[in-house]
């Protein structure tokens, strides 16, 4: 039985326990999660996927990621902001994504908000998101999954700022998941092979 600490996989490498549950998770855990992500389209994609994940397991989103990319024009904010009512209906009928009207509408609204940030915030979405990265020196490496928070003061502040700027489906928990996925924080466990 695990104590919530890093678990050694069949390849002899210790990983965060969730990172061993499926081959898809091993790949995502080892090569992407917790690595710094920069760039407007890349962050818009992660923000959109985290919003779609709300109430679902991440593996559901991860396995449909290519479908999301195809349906949402590779998460080009300009393209998504230009989506019409016909595009909404197309998305609601697309089995390659999560067909939730509120989340689809949020992705389109968030594309508009991303474009507005170009004018209203120097550095746009990238600069805004990364302005909430905490000082890594003040964050000890988690030893077990119980040491990893679901929400922090920084994620609460980021969510509040994003909402003020017109973003939707960006509560403090979603904002923290974004921070973890995009490397603003490194929540790989202390003994995990992927910890930086």
Secondary structure by P-SEA (a helix, b strand, c coil): ccccccccccccccccccccccaaaaaaaacccccccccaaaaaaaaaaaaaaccccaaaaaaaaaaaaaaaccccaaaaaaccaaaaaaaaacccccccaaaaaaaaaaaaaaaaaaacccccaaaaaaccccccccccccccccccccccaaaaaaaaaaaaaccccccaaaaaaaaaaacccccccccccccc
